[in-house]
Amino acid sequence: MNNRFKPKYNIKKGDQVVVIAGDDKDLKKPRTVLEVILEKGRVVVEGANIITKHTKPSAQNTKGGLIKREASINISNVMLWDAKAGAATKVKRDRQEGKLVRIAKKSGEVIK
């Protein structure tokens, strides 16, 4: 992706998010972000968008067979979870002590 027009996302690896669209939509169940794919604007969320992958036997996996794993979903389909408010929240950025921090709009708490 071109660095000049690189998008900035408010979601990072390890954040608690809720899935707001798709088959796994659940606004009350926070899940963990396992990976953020910046180039494609997608995230891998724990327990969301489970796919079945067919694998052949190999040296590492001698049995082969079916493996269930998470696939990526669009970053627009998730929102950050605000633990204090107990709901999904939008994010604003602010400078505190020279550092850029993410602040939940619902409760005003700093997101770690």
N, CA, C and O atoms as a GROMACS GRO file, in nm:
protein
  448
    1MET      N    1   0.084  -0.118   0.000
    1MET     CA    2   0.000   0.000   0.000
    1MET      C    3   0.089   0.124   0.000
    1MET      O    4   0.195   0.126   0.062
    2ASN      N    5   0.044   0.225  -0.068
    2ASN     CA    6   0.118   0.349  -0.078
    2ASN      C    7   0.123   0.418   0.059
    2ASN      O    8   0.019   0.437   0.122
    3ASN      N    9   0.242   0.455   0.104
    3ASN     CA   10   0.256   0.518   0.236
    3ASN      C   11   0.191   0.655   0.242
    3ASN      O   12   0.153   0.701   0.350
    4ARG      N   13   0.176   0.720   0.129
    4ARG     CA   14   0.119   0.854   0.129
    4ARG      C   15  -0.028   0.854   0.173
    4ARG      O   16  -0.074   0.946   0.239
    5PHE      N   17  -0.099   0.749   0.135
    5PHE     CA   18  -0.242   0.742   0.168
    5PHE      C   19  -0.272   0.625   0.262
    5PHE      O   20  -0.378   0.564   0.255
    6LYS      N   21  -0.177   0.595   0.351
    6LYS     CA   22  -0.193   0.483   0.442
    6LYS      C   23  -0.301   0.515   0.545
    6LYS      O   24  -0.292   0.616   0.615
    7PRO      N   25  -0.404   0.431   0.556
    7PRO     CA   26  -0.510   0.460   0.652
    7PRO      C   27  -0.464   0.434   0.795
    7PRO      O   28  -0.374   0.355   0.819
    8LYS      N   29  -0.528   0.503   0.889
    8LYS     CA   30  -0.499   0.484   1.031
    8LYS      C   31  -0.622   0.422   1.094
    8LYS      O   32  -0.733   0.474   1.082
    9TYR      N   33  -0.602   0.310   1.162
    9TYR     CA   34  -0.712   0.241   1.226
    9TYR      C   35  -0.701   0.253   1.377
    9TYR      O   36  -0.591   0.265   1.431
   10ASN      N   37  -0.815   0.249   1.445
   10ASN     CA   38  -0.818   0.262   1.590
   10ASN      C   39  -0.810   0.127   1.660
   10ASN      O   40  -0.817   0.120   1.783
   11ILE      N   41  -0.796   0.020   1.583
   11ILE     CA   42  -0.795  -0.114   1.642
   11ILE      C   43  -0.656  -0.173   1.631
   11ILE      O   44  -0.592  -0.168   1.526
   12LYS      N   45  -0.609  -0.230   1.743
   12LYS     CA   46  -0.475  -0.290   1.748
   12LYS      C   47  -0.486  -0.434   1.794
   12LYS      O   48  -0.590  -0.477   1.846
   13LYS      N   49  -0.379  -0.509   1.775
   13LYS     CA   50  -0.373  -0.648   1.819
   13LYS      C   51  -0.388  -0.653   1.971
   13LYS      O   52  -0.324  -0.576   2.043
   14GLY      N   53  -0.473  -0.743   2.019
   14GLY     CA   54  -0.495  -0.758   2.162
   14GLY      C   55  -0.612  -0.679   2.216
   14GLY      O   56  -0.648  -0.697   2.333
   15ASP      N   57  -0.672  -0.593   2.137
   15ASP     CA   58  -0.787  -0.513   2.181
   15ASP      C   59  -0.910  -0.600   2.198
   15ASP      O   60  -0.923  -0.705   2.135
   16GLN      N   61  -1.000  -0.556   2.283
   16GLN     CA   62  -1.131  -0.619   2.298
   16GLN      C   63  -1.227  -0.549   2.202
   16GLN      O   64  -1.241  -0.426   2.208
   17VAL      N   65  -1.293  -0.625   2.115
   17VAL     CA   66  -1.386  -0.568   2.017
   17VAL      C   67  -1.516  -0.649   2.017
   17VAL      O   68  -1.521  -0.761   2.069
   18VAL      N   69  -1.620  -0.591   1.958
   18VAL     CA   70  -1.745  -0.664   1.932
   18VAL      C   71  -1.767  -0.662   1.782
   18VAL      O   72  -1.736  -0.565   1.713
   19VAL      N   73  -1.823  -0.772   1.731
   19VAL     CA   74  -1.854  -0.783   1.589
   19VAL      C   75  -1.992  -0.721   1.569
   19VAL      O   76  -2.090  -0.766   1.628
   20ILE      N   77  -2.000  -0.616   1.483
   20ILE     CA   78  -2.125  -0.543   1.467
   20ILE      C   79  -2.199  -0.578   1.338
   20ILE      O   80  -2.309  -0.528   1.315
   21ALA      N   81  -2.139  -0.664   1.253
   21ALA     CA   82  -2.204  -0.703   1.128
   21ALA      C   83  -2.158  -0.841   1.088
   21ALA      O   84  -2.048  -0.884   1.123
   22GLY      N   85  -2.242  -0.911   1.013
   22GLY     CA   86  -2.206  -1.043   0.962
   22GLY      C   87  -2.272  -1.156   1.040
   22GLY      O   88  -2.355  -1.132   1.128
   23ASP      N   89  -2.233  -1.278   1.007
   23ASP     CA   90  -2.294  -1.396   1.069
   23ASP      C   91  -2.263  -1.407   1.218
   23ASP      O   92  -2.344  -1.461   1.294
   24ASP      N   93  -2.149  -1.356   1.262
   24ASP     CA   94  -2.108  -1.366   1.402
   24ASP      C   95  -2.141  -1.242   1.482
   24ASP      O   96  -2.081  -1.217   1.586
   25LYS      N   97  -2.237  -1.163   1.434
   25LYS     CA   98  -2.274  -1.038   1.502
   25LYS      C   99  -2.324  -1.066   1.643
   25LYS      O  100  -2.417  -1.144   1.663
   26ASP      N  101  -2.261  -1.001   1.740
   26ASP     CA  102  -2.300  -1.012   1.879
   26ASP      C  103  -2.250  -0.888   1.951
   26ASP      O  104  -2.130  -0.874   1.976
   27LEU      N  105  -2.342  -0.798   1.984
   27LEU     CA  106  -2.302  -0.669   2.042
   27LEU      C  107  -2.274  -0.677   2.192
   27LEU      O  108  -2.227  -0.579   2.251
   28LYS      N  109  -2.301  -0.792   2.254
   28LYS     CA  110  -2.280  -0.804   2.398
   28LYS      C  111  -2.161  -0.893   2.434
   28LYS      O  112  -2.130  -0.908   2.552
   29LYS      N  113  -2.095  -0.951   2.334
   29LYS     CA  114  -1.986  -1.046   2.362
   29LYS      C  115  -1.853  -0.990   2.312
   29LYS      O  116  -1.828  -0.992   2.192
   30PRO      N  117  -1.768  -0.940   2.401
   30PRO     CA  118  -1.637  -0.890   2.358
   30PRO      C  119  -1.544  -1.005   2.320
   30PRO      O  120  -1.544  -1.110   2.385
   31ARG      N  121  -1.465  -0.984   2.215
   31ARG     CA  122  -1.369  -1.083   2.167
   31ARG      C  123  -1.234  -1.014   2.148
   31ARG      O  124  -1.226  -0.892   2.144
   32THR      N  125  -1.129  -1.095   2.137
   32THR     CA  126  -0.994  -1.042   2.126
   32THR      C  127  -0.949  -1.038   1.981
   32THR      O  128  -0.978  -1.130   1.904
   33VAL      N  129  -0.878  -0.932   1.944
   33VAL     CA  130  -0.820  -0.921   1.810
   33VAL      C  131  -0.689  -0.999   1.809
   33VAL      O  132  -0.600  -0.973   1.890
   34LEU      N  133  -0.678  -1.096   1.718
   34LEU     CA  134  -0.558  -1.178   1.709
   34LEU      C  135  -0.456  -1.119   1.613
   34LEU      O  136  -0.335  -1.136   1.632
   35GLU      N  137  -0.504  -1.049   1.509
   35GLU     CA  138  -0.414  -0.995   1.406
   35GLU      C  139  -0.483  -0.881   1.333
   35GLU      O  140  -0.604  -0.886   1.311
   36VAL      N  141  -0.407  -0.780   1.295
   36VAL     CA  142  -0.458  -0.669   1.213
   36VAL      C  143  -0.379  -0.670   1.083
   36VAL      O  144  -0.256  -0.663   1.084
   37ILE      N  145  -0.450  -0.678   0.970
   37ILE     CA  146  -0.387  -0.678   0.838
   37ILE      C  147  -0.407  -0.538   0.779
   37ILE      O  148  -0.511  -0.510   0.719
   38LEU      N  149  -0.307  -0.450   0.797
   38LEU     CA  150  -0.320  -0.310   0.758
   38LEU      C  151  -0.337  -0.292   0.608
   38LEU      O  152  -0.415  -0.208   0.564
   39GLU      N  153  -0.265  -0.372   0.528
   39GLU     CA  154  -0.267  -0.355   0.383
   39GLU      C  155  -0.406  -0.378   0.324
   39GLU      O  156  -0.444  -0.314   0.226
   40LYS      N  157  -0.480  -0.471   0.385
   40LYS     CA  158  -0.611  -0.507   0.332
   40LYS      C  159  -0.726  -0.447   0.413
   40LYS      O  160  -0.842  -0.457   0.372
   41GLY      N  161  -0.696  -0.387   0.527
   41GLY     CA  162  -0.801  -0.330   0.612
   41GLY      C  163  -0.887  -0.436   0.676
   41GLY      O  164  -1.009  -0.422   0.684
   42ARG      N  165  -0.824  -0.544   0.722
   42ARG     CA  166  -0.897  -0.656   0.780
   42ARG      C  167  -0.839  -0.695   0.916
   42ARG      O  168  -0.723  -0.665   0.946
   43VAL      N  169  -0.920  -0.762   0.996
   43VAL     CA  170  -0.876  -0.810   1.127
   43VAL      C  171  -0.917  -0.956   1.145
   43VAL      O  172  -1.018  -1.001   1.090
   44VAL      N  173  -0.837  -1.028   1.223
   44VAL     CA  174  -0.872  -1.164   1.262
   44VAL      C  175  -0.916  -1.157   1.407
   44VAL      O  176  -0.840  -1.116   1.494
   45VAL      N  177  -1.041  -1.198   1.432
   45VAL     CA  178  -1.100  -1.188   1.565
   45VAL      C  179  -1.124  -1.329   1.620
   45VAL      O  180  -1.171  -1.418   1.549
   46GLU      N  181  -1.091  -1.347   1.746
   46GLU     CA  182  -1.104  -1.477   1.811
   46GLU      C  183  -1.250  -1.523   1.810
   46GLU      O  184  -1.339  -1.454   1.861
   47GLY      N  185  -1.275  -1.642   1.753
   47GLY     CA  186  -1.408  -1.701   1.753
   47GLY      C  187  -1.504  -1.646   1.650
   47GLY      O  188  -1.622  -1.683   1.651
   48ALA      N  189  -1.458  -1.560   1.560
   48ALA     CA  190  -1.545  -1.503   1.457
   48ALA      C  191  -1.498  -1.547   1.319
   48ALA      O  192  -1.378  -1.558   1.295
   49ASN      N  193  -1.592  -1.572   1.230
   49ASN     CA  194  -1.566  -1.613   1.091
   49ASN      C  195  -1.481  -1.740   1.086
   49ASN      O  196  -1.374  -1.742   1.025
   50ILE      N  197  -1.529  -1.845   1.151
   50ILE     CA  198  -1.459  -1.973   1.155
   50ILE      C  199  -1.472  -2.042   1.020
   50ILE      O  200  -1.582  -2.056   0.967
   51ILE      N  201  -1.358  -2.086   0.963
   51ILE     CA  202  -1.357  -2.159   0.838
   51ILE      C  203  -1.299  -2.298   0.862
   51ILE      O  204  -1.229  -2.321   0.960
   52THR      N  205  -1.329  -2.389   0.772
   52THR     CA  206  -1.275  -2.525   0.778
   52THR      C  207  -1.173  -2.538   0.667
   52THR      O  208  -1.205  -2.522   0.549
   53LYS      N  209  -1.051  -2.567   0.704
   53LYS     CA  210  -0.942  -2.580   0.607
   53LYS      C  211  -0.906  -2.727   0.593
   53LYS      O  212  -0.883  -2.796   0.692
   54HIS      N  213  -0.900  -2.775   0.468
   54HIS     CA  214  -0.862  -2.913   0.439
   54HIS      C  215  -0.710  -2.918   0.425
   54HIS      O  216  -0.653  -2.844   0.345
   55THR      N  217  -0.645  -3.006   0.500
   55THR     CA  218  -0.499  -3.015   0.494
   55THR      C  219  -0.455  -3.156   0.460
   55THR      O  220  -0.515  -3.254   0.503
   56LYS      N  221  -0.349  -3.164   0.381
   56LYS     CA  222  -0.290  -3.293   0.347
   56LYS      C  223  -0.191  -3.332   0.456
   56LYS      O  224  -0.138  -3.245   0.526
   57PRO      N  225  -0.165  -3.460   0.472
   57PRO     CA  226  -0.063  -3.501   0.568
   57PRO      C  227   0.075  -3.449   0.529
   57PRO      O  228   0.112  -3.450   0.412
   58SER      N  229   0.150  -3.403   0.628
   58SER     CA  230   0.285  -3.351   0.603
   58SER      C  231   0.375  -3.393   0.720
   58SER      O  232   0.332  -3.467   0.808
   59ALA      N  233   0.499  -3.346   0.718
   59ALA     CA  234   0.593  -3.380   0.826
   59ALA      C  235   0.546  -3.324   0.960
   59ALA      O  236   0.556  -3.391   1.063
   60GLN      N  237   0.493  -3.201   0.961
   60GLN     CA  238   0.447  -3.139   1.085
   60GLN      C  239   0.312  -3.198   1.128
   60GLN      O  240   0.291  -3.226   1.246
   61ASN      N  241   0.222  -3.217   1.030
   61ASN     CA  242   0.088  -3.267   1.058
   61ASN      C  243   0.073  -3.403   0.990
   61ASN      O  244   0.035  -3.410   0.874
   62THR      N  245   0.103  -3.510   1.062
   62THR     CA  246   0.106  -3.643   1.000
   62THR      C  247  -0.032  -3.695   0.965
   62THR      O  248  -0.046  -3.777   0.874
   63LYS      N  249  -0.135  -3.650   1.036
   63LYS     CA  250  -0.270  -3.698   1.008
   63LYS      C  251  -0.338  -3.624   0.893
   63LYS      O  252  -0.404  -3.686   0.810
   64GLY      N  253  -0.321  -3.494   0.886
   64GLY     CA  254  -0.397  -3.415   0.788
   64GLY      C  255  -0.540  -3.402   0.836
   64GLY      O  256  -0.568  -3.416   0.955
   65GLY      N  257  -0.633  -3.374   0.743
   65GLY     CA  258  -0.774  -3.367   0.778
   65GLY      C  259  -0.827  -3.226   0.780
   65GLY      O  260  -0.775  -3.138   0.710
   66LEU      N  261  -0.930  -3.204   0.859
   66LEU     CA  262  -0.997  -3.074   0.866
   66LEU      C  263  -0.947  -2.996   0.986
   66LEU      O  264  -0.935  -3.049   1.097
   67ILE      N  265  -0.918  -2.868   0.963
   67ILE     CA  266  -0.874  -2.778   1.070
   67ILE      C  267  -0.967  -2.657   1.072
   67ILE      O  268  -0.989  -2.594   0.968
   68LYS      N  269  -1.022  -2.627   1.187
   68LYS     CA  270  -1.107  -2.508   1.201
   68LYS      C  271  -1.021  -2.393   1.252
   68LYS      O  272  -0.947  -2.408   1.349
   69ARG      N  273  -1.032  -2.278   1.184
   69ARG     CA  274  -0.955  -2.161   1.225
   69ARG      C  275  -1.032  -2.035   1.187
   69ARG      O  276  -1.128  -2.038   1.110
   70GLU      N  277  -0.986  -1.922   1.244
   70GLU     CA  278  -1.050  -1.794   1.219
   70GLU      C  279  -0.998  -1.735   1.088
   70GLU      O  280  -0.879  -1.741   1.060
   71ALA      N  281  -1.088  -1.678   1.009
   71ALA     CA  282  -1.051  -1.605   0.889
   71ALA      C  283  -1.070  -1.456   0.918
   71ALA      O  284  -1.134  -1.419   1.016
   72SER      N  285  -1.014  -1.373   0.832
   72SER     CA  286  -1.022  -1.228   0.857
   72SER      C  287  -1.159  -1.174   0.820
   72SER      O  288  -1.228  -1.227   0.733
   73ILE      N  289  -1.197  -1.066   0.887
   73ILE     CA  290  -1.318  -0.992   0.853
   73ILE      C  291  -1.280  -0.846   0.834
   73ILE      O  292  -1.175  -0.803   0.880
   74ASN      N  293  -1.365  -0.772   0.766
   74ASN     CA  294  -1.336  -0.632   0.739
   74ASN      C  295  -1.332  -0.553   0.869
   74ASN      O  296  -1.410  -0.578   0.961
   75ILE      N  297  -1.239  -0.459   0.876
   75ILE     CA  298  -1.220  -0.382   0.999
   75ILE      C  299  -1.341  -0.293   1.031
   75ILE      O  300  -1.359  -0.251   1.145
   76SER      N  301  -1.422  -0.265   0.929
   76SER     CA  302  -1.542  -0.184   0.951
   76SER      C  303  -1.653  -0.263   1.021
   76SER      O  304  -1.751  -0.204   1.066
   77ASN      N  305  -1.638  -0.395   1.030
   77ASN     CA  306  -1.740  -0.479   1.093
   77ASN      C  307  -1.716  -0.501   1.242
   77ASN      O  308  -1.787  -0.579   1.305
   78VAL      N  309  -1.615  -0.435   1.299
   78VAL     CA  310  -1.588  -0.447   1.443
   78VAL      C  311  -1.580  -0.307   1.505
   78VAL      O  312  -1.543  -0.209   1.440
   79MET      N  313  -1.615  -0.302   1.634
   79MET     CA  314  -1.603  -0.179   1.713
   79MET      C  315  -1.532  -0.213   1.843
   79MET      O  316  -1.544  -0.324   1.894
   80LEU      N  317  -1.459  -0.117   1.895
   80LEU     CA  318  -1.390  -0.137   2.022
   80LEU      C  319  -1.492  -0.153   2.136
   80LEU      O  320  -1.598  -0.090   2.136
   81TRP      N  321  -1.456  -0.238   2.232
   81TRP     CA  322  -1.540  -0.263   2.348
   81TRP      C  323  -1.496  -0.173   2.463
   81TRP      O  324  -1.378  -0.167   2.497
   82ASP      N  325  -1.592  -0.103   2.521
   82ASP     CA  326  -1.565  -0.018   2.636
   82ASP      C  327  -1.610  -0.094   2.761
   82ASP      O  328  -1.729  -0.110   2.784
   83ALA      N  329  -1.514  -0.140   2.841
   83ALA     CA  330  -1.545  -0.223   2.958
   83ALA      C  331  -1.623  -0.144   3.063
   83ALA      O  332  -1.710  -0.200   3.130
   84LYS      N  333  -1.592  -0.016   3.079
   84LYS     CA  334  -1.659   0.064   3.182
   84LYS      C  335  -1.806   0.085   3.146
   84LYS      O  336  -1.893   0.074   3.233
   85ALA      N  337  -1.834   0.115   3.019
   85ALA     CA  338  -1.972   0.136   2.976
   85ALA      C  339  -2.043   0.004   2.947
   85ALA      O  340  -2.166  -0.002   2.950
   86GLY      N  341  -1.966  -0.101   2.920
   86GLY     CA  342  -2.025  -0.231   2.890
   86GLY      C  343  -2.090  -0.237   2.753
   86GLY      O  344  -2.189  -0.307   2.734
   87ALA      N  345  -2.035  -0.161   2.657
   87ALA     CA  346  -2.092  -0.157   2.522
   87ALA      C  347  -1.983  -0.119   2.423
   87ALA      O  348  -1.872  -0.082   2.461
   88ALA      N  349  -2.017  -0.127   2.295
   88ALA     CA  350  -1.926  -0.086   2.190
   88ALA      C  351  -1.916   0.066   2.189
   88ALA      O  352  -2.012   0.135   2.225
   89THR      N  353  -1.801   0.118   2.148
   89THR     CA  354  -1.780   0.263   2.152
   89THR      C  355  -1.698   0.310   2.034
   89THR      O  356  -1.619   0.234   1.977
   90LYS      N  357  -1.717   0.436   1.998
   90LYS     CA  358  -1.630   0.499   1.900
   90LYS      C  359  -1.505   0.548   1.972
   90LYS      O  360  -1.500   0.550   2.095
   91VAL      N  361  -1.405   0.588   1.894
   91VAL     CA  362  -1.277   0.625   1.953
   91VAL      C  363  -1.236   0.763   1.904
   91VAL      O  364  -1.254   0.796   1.786
   92LYS      N  365  -1.181   0.842   1.994
   92LYS     CA  366  -1.117   0.967   1.952
   92LYS      C  367  -0.972   0.964   1.996
   92LYS      O  368  -0.938   0.894   2.092
   93ARG      N  369  -0.888   1.037   1.928
   93ARG     CA  370  -0.746   1.042   1.962
   93ARG      C  371  -0.715   1.176   2.025
   93ARG      O  372  -0.769   1.279   1.986
   94ASP      N  373  -0.626   1.172   2.123
   94ASP     CA  374  -0.589   1.295   2.193
   94ASP      C  375  -0.445   1.283   2.238
   94ASP      O  376  -0.394   1.172   2.258
   95ARG      N  377  -0.380   1.394   2.254
   95ARG     CA  378  -0.241   1.395   2.302
   95ARG      C  379  -0.241   1.416   2.452
   95ARG      O  380  -0.300   1.511   2.504
   96GLN      N  381  -0.173   1.324   2.523
   96GLN     CA  382  -0.154   1.338   2.666
   96GLN      C  383  -0.007   1.315   2.696
   96GLN      O  384   0.047   1.209   2.665
   97GLU      N  385   0.056   1.415   2.754
   97GLU     CA  386   0.200   1.411   2.786
   97GLU      C  387   0.283   1.379   2.662
   97GLU      O  388   0.380   1.303   2.669
   98GLY      N  389   0.246   1.437   2.549
   98GLY     CA  390   0.323   1.420   2.426
   98GLY      C  391   0.297   1.291   2.351
   98GLY      O  392   0.355   1.270   2.244
   99LYS      N  393   0.213   1.204   2.404
   99LYS     CA  394   0.182   1.077   2.338
   99LYS      C  395   0.040   1.079   2.288
   99LYS      O  396  -0.049   1.136   2.351
  100LEU      N  397   0.018   1.014   2.173
  100LEU     CA  398  -0.116   1.002   2.116
  100LEU      C  399  -0.186   0.883   2.182
  100LEU      O  400  -0.137   0.770   2.174
  101VAL      N  401  -0.301   0.908   2.246
  101VAL     CA  402  -0.374   0.802   2.314
  101VAL      C  403  -0.514   0.790   2.255
  101VAL      O  404  -0.569   0.886   2.201
  102ARG      N  405  -0.571   0.671   2.267
  102ARG     CA  406  -0.707   0.646   2.221
  102ARG      C  407  -0.801   0.659   2.340
  102ARG      O  408  -0.775   0.603   2.447
  103ILE      N  409  -0.910   0.732   2.320
  103ILE     CA  410  -1.006   0.757   2.428
  103ILE      C  411  -1.143   0.710   2.382
  103ILE      O  412  -1.188   0.745   2.273
  104ALA      N  413  -1.210   0.630   2.467
  104ALA     CA  414  -1.346   0.583   2.437
  104ALA      C  415  -1.442   0.699   2.450
  104ALA      O  416  -1.438   0.771   2.550
  105LYS      N  417  -1.528   0.720   2.350
  105LYS     CA  418  -1.619   0.833   2.354
  105LYS      C  419  -1.732   0.814   2.454
  105LYS      O  420  -1.784   0.912   2.508
  106LYS      N  421  -1.771   0.688   2.480
  106LYS     CA  422  -1.883   0.664   2.572
  106LYS      C  423  -1.848   0.696   2.716
  106LYS      O  424  -1.925   0.762   2.785
  107SER      N  425  -1.732   0.648   2.763
  107SER     CA  426  -1.698   0.666   2.904
  107SER      C  427  -1.587   0.768   2.926
  107SER      O  428  -1.570   0.816   3.038
  108GLY      N  429  -1.512   0.802   2.823
  108GLY     CA  430  -1.400   0.895   2.838
  108GLY      C  431  -1.274   0.830   2.890
  108GLY      O  432  -1.177   0.900   2.920
  109GLU      N  433  -1.273   0.698   2.903
  109GLU     CA  434  -1.156   0.624   2.952
  109GLU      C  435  -1.050   0.611   2.846
  109GLU      O  436  -1.081   0.603   2.727
  110VAL      N  437  -0.924   0.609   2.886
  110VAL     CA  438  -0.813   0.584   2.794
  110VAL      C  439  -0.805   0.435   2.765
  110VAL      O  440  -0.809   0.353   2.857
  111ILE      N  441  -0.795   0.399   2.637
  111ILE     CA  442  -0.785   0.259   2.598
  111ILE      C  443  -0.640   0.219   2.598
  111ILE      O  444  -0.558   0.282   2.532
  112LYS      N  445  -0.606   0.115   2.672
  112LYS     CA  446  -0.469   0.069   2.683
  112LYS      C  447  -0.428  -0.007   2.559
  112LYS      O  448  -0.315  -0.054   2.549
   0.00000   0.00000   0.00000
